[in-house]
Amino acid sequence: MHNFLKKHKNIFVIFILLLTITSIAAADELKVHYIDVGQGDSILIQTPENNDMLIDGGPRGAGDEVISYLQGQG
């Protein structure tokens, strides 16, 4: 089990972060976007207070895909 946690530490941290943010903000006002960038995902979180947080879990070369998605969202 210890090896599993070591290997998936980033996923666990992101999961806890999302749970925390969701519990703080109203669910109908919080926007969470999951951006498929190939071998990983990027997550864009937009809070009711107009704060944005981008969690990038994709490969280094996926920047163009993330930028394209963000531009499409305005």
N, CA, C and O atoms as a GROMACS GRO file, in nm:
protein
  296
    1MET      N    1   0.082  -0.120   0.000
    1MET     CA    2   0.000   0.000   0.000
    1MET      C    3   0.086   0.126   0.000
    1MET      O    4   0.053   0.224  -0.067
    2HIS      N    5   0.196   0.124   0.073
    2HIS     CA    6   0.285   0.240   0.079
    2HIS      C    7   0.338   0.275  -0.059
    2HIS      O    8   0.347   0.392  -0.094
    3ASN      N    9   0.373   0.174  -0.138
    3ASN     CA   10   0.422   0.196  -0.274
    3ASN      C   11   0.315   0.261  -0.360
    3ASN      O   12   0.345   0.348  -0.442
    4PHE      N   13   0.190   0.220  -0.342
    4PHE     CA   14   0.078   0.277  -0.417
    4PHE      C   15   0.065   0.426  -0.388
    4PHE      O   16   0.049   0.506  -0.480
    5LEU      N   17   0.071   0.463  -0.260
    5LEU     CA   18   0.059   0.604  -0.222
    5LEU      C   19   0.174   0.686  -0.277
    5LEU      O   20   0.155   0.800  -0.321
    6LYS      N   21   0.295   0.630  -0.275
    6LYS     CA   22   0.411   0.699  -0.330
    6LYS      C   23   0.392   0.726  -0.478
    6LYS      O   24   0.421   0.836  -0.526
    7LYS      N   25   0.344   0.626  -0.549
    7LYS     CA   26   0.328   0.635  -0.694
    7LYS      C   27   0.217   0.732  -0.734
    7LYS      O   28   0.228   0.799  -0.837
    8HIS      N   29   0.112   0.740  -0.655
    8HIS     CA   30  -0.005   0.821  -0.690
    8HIS      C   31  -0.020   0.942  -0.599
    8HIS      O   32  -0.132   0.990  -0.578
    9LYS      N   33   0.088   0.991  -0.546
    9LYS     CA   34   0.086   1.104  -0.452
    9LYS      C   35   0.022   1.228  -0.514
    9LYS      O   36  -0.060   1.293  -0.450
   10ASN      N   37   0.058   1.262  -0.638
   10ASN     CA   38   0.004   1.382  -0.703
   10ASN      C   39  -0.147   1.373  -0.721
   10ASN      O   40  -0.218   1.472  -0.700
   11ILE      N   41  -0.196   1.258  -0.760
   11ILE     CA   42  -0.340   1.240  -0.778
   11ILE      C   43  -0.412   1.257  -0.644
   11ILE      O   44  -0.517   1.320  -0.638
   12PHE      N   45  -0.356   1.201  -0.539
   12PHE     CA   46  -0.414   1.213  -0.405
   12PHE      C   47  -0.419   1.359  -0.361
   12PHE      O   48  -0.520   1.404  -0.308
   13VAL      N   49  -0.310   1.434  -0.383
   13VAL     CA   50  -0.305   1.575  -0.344
   13VAL      C   51  -0.409   1.656  -0.421
   13VAL      O   52  -0.478   1.739  -0.363
   14ILE      N   53  -0.421   1.631  -0.550
   14ILE     CA   54  -0.520   1.702  -0.632
   14ILE      C   55  -0.661   1.670  -0.584
   14ILE      O   56  -0.746   1.758  -0.576
   15PHE      N   57  -0.686   1.543  -0.552
   15PHE     CA   58  -0.817   1.502  -0.504
   15PHE      C   59  -0.853   1.575  -0.374
   15PHE      O   60  -0.964   1.625  -0.359
   16ILE      N   61  -0.759   1.581  -0.280
   16ILE     CA   62  -0.783   1.651  -0.154
   16ILE      C   63  -0.806   1.800  -0.179
   16ILE      O   64  -0.893   1.861  -0.117
   17LEU      N   65  -0.727   1.858  -0.269
   17LEU     CA   66  -0.743   2.000  -0.303
   17LEU      C   67  -0.882   2.027  -0.360
   17LEU      O   68  -0.947   2.124  -0.320
   18LEU      N   69  -0.928   1.942  -0.450
   18LEU     CA   70  -1.061   1.961  -0.508
   18LEU      C   71  -1.171   1.945  -0.403
   18LEU      O   72  -1.268   2.020  -0.404
   19LEU      N   73  -1.156   1.849  -0.313
   19LEU     CA   74  -1.255   1.834  -0.206
   19LEU      C   75  -1.260   1.957  -0.117
   19LEU      O   76  -1.367   2.001  -0.077
   20THR      N   77  -1.143   2.012  -0.086
   20THR     CA   78  -1.136   2.130  -0.002
   20THR      C   79  -1.202   2.250  -0.069
   20THR      O   80  -1.282   2.320  -0.007
   21ILE      N   81  -1.168   2.272  -0.194
   21ILE     CA   82  -1.224   2.386  -0.268
   21ILE      C   83  -1.375   2.370  -0.281
   21ILE      O   84  -1.450   2.467  -0.266
   22THR      N   85  -1.420   2.250  -0.310
   22THR     CA   86  -1.563   2.226  -0.326
   22THR      C   87  -1.638   2.252  -0.196
   22THR      O   88  -1.750   2.303  -0.199
   23SER      N   89  -1.579   2.217  -0.084
   23SER     CA   90  -1.647   2.238   0.043
   23SER      C   91  -1.650   2.385   0.082
   23SER      O   92  -1.739   2.426   0.158
   24ILE      N   93  -1.557   2.464   0.033
   24ILE     CA   94  -1.552   2.606   0.066
   24ILE      C   95  -1.649   2.686  -0.021
   24ILE      O   96  -1.720   2.773   0.030
   25ALA      N   97  -1.652   2.658  -0.149
   25ALA     CA   98  -1.733   2.736  -0.243
   25ALA      C   99  -1.867   2.666  -0.269
   25ALA      O  100  -1.879   2.545  -0.252
   26ALA      N  101  -1.965   2.743  -0.309
   26ALA     CA  102  -2.094   2.686  -0.347
   26ALA      C  103  -2.077   2.606  -0.475
   26ALA      O  104  -2.017   2.655  -0.571
   27ALA      N  105  -2.130   2.485  -0.478
   27ALA     CA  106  -2.109   2.394  -0.591
   27ALA      C  107  -2.164   2.450  -0.721
   27ALA      O  108  -2.108   2.423  -0.828
   28ASP      N  109  -2.272   2.528  -0.716
   28ASP     CA  110  -2.331   2.578  -0.840
   28ASP      C  111  -2.252   2.698  -0.896
   28ASP      O  112  -2.277   2.739  -1.009
   29GLU      N  113  -2.160   2.753  -0.818
   29GLU     CA  114  -2.081   2.866  -0.865
   29GLU      C  115  -1.937   2.828  -0.897
   29GLU      O  116  -1.868   2.901  -0.969
   30LEU      N  117  -1.892   2.718  -0.846
   30LEU     CA  118  -1.756   2.673  -0.870
   30LEU      C  119  -1.751   2.599  -1.003
   30LEU      O  120  -1.834   2.511  -1.028
   31LYS      N  121  -1.656   2.633  -1.087
   31LYS     CA  122  -1.642   2.566  -1.216
   31LYS      C  123  -1.510   2.490  -1.219
   31LYS      O  124  -1.404   2.546  -1.188
   32VAL      N  125  -1.517   2.363  -1.255
   32VAL     CA  126  -1.398   2.280  -1.266
   32VAL      C  127  -1.394   2.223  -1.407
   32VAL      O  128  -1.489   2.156  -1.450
   33HIS      N  129  -1.285   2.249  -1.479
   33HIS     CA  130  -1.266   2.201  -1.616
   33HIS      C  131  -1.155   2.098  -1.615
   33HIS      O  132  -1.046   2.124  -1.563
   34TYR      N  133  -1.180   1.981  -1.672
   34TYR     CA  134  -1.077   1.879  -1.688
   34TYR      C  135  -1.034   1.882  -1.835
   34TYR      O  136  -1.114   1.856  -1.925
   35ILE      N  137  -0.907   1.912  -1.858
   35ILE     CA  138  -0.856   1.930  -1.994
   35ILE      C  139  -0.770   1.809  -2.029
   35ILE      O  140  -0.667   1.785  -1.965
   36ASP      N  141  -0.812   1.733  -2.128
   36ASP     CA  142  -0.738   1.616  -2.173
   36ASP      C  143  -0.618   1.661  -2.256
   36ASP      O  144  -0.635   1.724  -2.361
   37VAL      N  145  -0.499   1.630  -2.209
   37VAL     CA  146  -0.377   1.670  -2.281
   37VAL      C  147  -0.293   1.549  -2.318
   37VAL      O  148  -0.170   1.558  -2.326
   38GLY      N  149  -0.357   1.437  -2.339
   38GLY     CA  150  -0.284   1.317  -2.381
   38GLY      C  151  -0.253   1.226  -2.264
   38GLY      O  152  -0.343   1.159  -2.212
   39GLN      N  153  -0.127   1.222  -2.222
   39GLN     CA  154  -0.085   1.129  -2.117
   39GLN      C  155  -0.126   1.175  -1.977
   39GLN      O  156  -0.104   1.101  -1.880
   40GLY      N  157  -0.183   1.290  -1.964
   40GLY     CA  158  -0.225   1.340  -1.834
   40GLY      C  159  -0.343   1.433  -1.851
   40GLY      O  160  -0.400   1.443  -1.959
   41ASP      N  161  -0.378   1.499  -1.747
   41ASP     CA  162  -0.487   1.596  -1.751
   41ASP      C  163  -0.442   1.726  -1.686
   41ASP      O  164  -0.357   1.726  -1.596
   42SER      N  165  -0.499   1.834  -1.731
   42SER     CA  166  -0.486   1.962  -1.663
   42SER      C  167  -0.623   1.995  -1.607
   42SER      O  168  -0.725   1.960  -1.665
   43ILE      N  169  -0.624   2.063  -1.494
   43ILE     CA  170  -0.751   2.098  -1.430
   43ILE      C  171  -0.754   2.249  -1.410
   43ILE      O  172  -0.662   2.307  -1.352
   44LEU      N  173  -0.860   2.312  -1.460
   44LEU     CA  174  -0.881   2.455  -1.440
   44LEU      C  175  -0.995   2.471  -1.341
   44LEU      O  176  -1.104   2.420  -1.363
   45ILE      N  177  -0.969   2.543  -1.232
   45ILE     CA  178  -1.070   2.568  -1.129
   45ILE      C  179  -1.098   2.718  -1.128
   45ILE      O  180  -1.006   2.799  -1.116
   46GLN      N  181  -1.225   2.755  -1.142
   46GLN     CA  182  -1.268   2.894  -1.138
   46GLN      C  183  -1.360   2.911  -1.018
   46GLN      O  184  -1.464   2.845  -1.009
   47THR      N  185  -1.322   2.998  -0.925
   47THR     CA  186  -1.399   3.018  -0.803
   47THR      C  187  -1.504   3.128  -0.820
   47THR      O  188  -1.494   3.207  -0.914
   48PRO      N  189  -1.602   3.133  -0.732
   48PRO     CA  190  -1.703   3.238  -0.739
   48PRO      C  191  -1.644   3.378  -0.724
   48PRO      O  192  -1.705   3.476  -0.767
   49GLU      N  193  -1.527   3.388  -0.663
   49GLU     CA  194  -1.461   3.518  -0.644
   49GLU      C  195  -1.376   3.558  -0.764
   49GLU      O  196  -1.293   3.649  -0.754
   50ASN      N  197  -1.396   3.492  -0.877
   50ASN     CA  198  -1.321   3.517  -1.002
   50ASN      C  199  -1.172   3.490  -0.989
   50ASN      O  200  -1.091   3.559  -1.051
   51ASN      N  201  -1.135   3.391  -0.909
   51ASN     CA  202  -0.998   3.344  -0.902
   51ASN      C  203  -0.987   3.218  -0.986
   51ASN      O  204  -1.075   3.133  -0.982
   52ASP      N  205  -0.879   3.207  -1.060
   52ASP     CA  206  -0.855   3.090  -1.143
   52ASP      C  207  -0.732   3.016  -1.094
   52ASP      O  208  -0.634   3.078  -1.053
   53MET      N  209  -0.738   2.882  -1.099
   53MET     CA  210  -0.624   2.800  -1.062
   53MET      C  211  -0.608   2.692  -1.168
   53MET      O  212  -0.702   2.619  -1.199
   54LEU      N  213  -0.489   2.683  -1.224
   54LEU     CA  214  -0.461   2.581  -1.324
   54LEU      C  215  -0.366   2.479  -1.263
   54LEU      O  216  -0.255   2.512  -1.223
   55ILE      N  217  -0.411   2.354  -1.256
   55ILE     CA  218  -0.328   2.244  -1.209
   55ILE      C  219  -0.290   2.164  -1.332
   55ILE      O  220  -0.374   2.102  -1.396
   56ASP      N  221  -0.163   2.166  -1.363
   56ASP     CA  222  -0.116   2.104  -1.487
   56ASP      C  223  -0.054   1.969  -1.456
   56ASP      O  224   0.053   1.961  -1.396
   57GLY      N  225  -0.121   1.863  -1.498
   57GLY     CA  226  -0.068   1.729  -1.476
   57GLY      C  227  -0.029   1.662  -1.605
   57GLY      O  228  -0.006   1.541  -1.606
   58GLY      N  229  -0.021   1.736  -1.711
   58GLY     CA  230   0.012   1.678  -1.841
   58GLY      C  231   0.160   1.684  -1.872
   58GLY      O  232   0.239   1.738  -1.795
   59PRO      N  233   0.198   1.627  -1.986
   59PRO     CA  234   0.339   1.630  -2.027
   59PRO      C  235   0.382   1.770  -2.066
   59PRO      O  236   0.299   1.856  -2.094
   60ARG      N  237   0.512   1.793  -2.067
   60ARG     CA  238   0.566   1.926  -2.097
   60ARG      C  239   0.520   1.980  -2.233
   60ARG      O  240   0.497   2.101  -2.246
   61GLY      N  241   0.505   1.896  -2.330
   61GLY     CA  242   0.468   1.941  -2.464
   61GLY      C  243   0.321   1.972  -2.483
   61GLY      O  244   0.280   2.002  -2.595
   62ALA      N  245   0.241   1.965  -2.378
   62ALA     CA  246   0.096   1.985  -2.391
   62ALA      C  247   0.054   2.129  -2.371
   62ALA      O  248  -0.066   2.158  -2.369
   63GLY      N  249   0.148   2.219  -2.357
   63GLY     CA  250   0.116   2.360  -2.332
   63GLY      C  251   0.025   2.421  -2.438
   63GLY      O  252  -0.065   2.497  -2.405
   64ASP      N  253   0.049   2.388  -2.564
   64ASP     CA  254  -0.033   2.444  -2.673
   64ASP      C  255  -0.179   2.401  -2.660
   64ASP      O  256  -0.270   2.480  -2.686
   65GLU      N  257  -0.202   2.276  -2.618
   65GLU     CA  258  -0.339   2.228  -2.602
   65GLU      C  259  -0.410   2.302  -2.488
   65GLU      O  260  -0.527   2.337  -2.499
   66VAL      N  261  -0.338   2.324  -2.379
   66VAL     CA  262  -0.396   2.395  -2.264
   66VAL      C  263  -0.427   2.539  -2.303
   66VAL      O  264  -0.534   2.589  -2.271
   67ILE      N  265  -0.335   2.605  -2.371
   67ILE     CA  266  -0.357   2.744  -2.414
   67ILE      C  267  -0.475   2.752  -2.509
   67ILE      O  268  -0.557   2.843  -2.498
   68SER      N  269  -0.485   2.659  -2.600
   68SER     CA  270  -0.597   2.657  -2.696
   68SER      C  271  -0.730   2.642  -2.622
   68SER      O  272  -0.828   2.710  -2.654
   69TYR      N  273  -0.734   2.554  -2.523
   69TYR     CA  274  -0.856   2.536  -2.445
   69TYR      C  275  -0.893   2.662  -2.368
   69TYR      O  276  -1.009   2.703  -2.367
   70LEU      N  277  -0.794   2.723  -2.304
   70LEU     CA  278  -0.818   2.844  -2.226
   70LEU      C  279  -0.868   2.958  -2.315
   70LEU      O  280  -0.958   3.032  -2.276
   71GLN      N  281  -0.810   2.972  -2.434
   71GLN     CA  282  -0.855   3.076  -2.526
   71GLN      C  283  -0.999   3.049  -2.571
   71GLN      O  284  -1.077   3.142  -2.588
   72GLY      N  285  -1.032   2.923  -2.589
   72GLY     CA  286  -1.170   2.887  -2.627
   72GLY      C  287  -1.271   2.918  -2.519
   72GLY      O  288  -1.388   2.940  -2.547
   73GLN      N  289  -1.225   2.921  -2.394
   73GLN     CA  290  -1.313   2.952  -2.282
   73GLN      C  291  -1.322   3.103  -2.254
   73GLN      O  292  -1.400   3.148  -2.171
   74GLY      N  293  -1.240   3.178  -2.328
   74GLY     CA  294  -1.243   3.325  -2.312
   74GLY      C  295  -1.153   3.370  -2.200
   74GLY      O  296  -1.144   3.490  -2.174
   0.00000   0.00000   0.00000
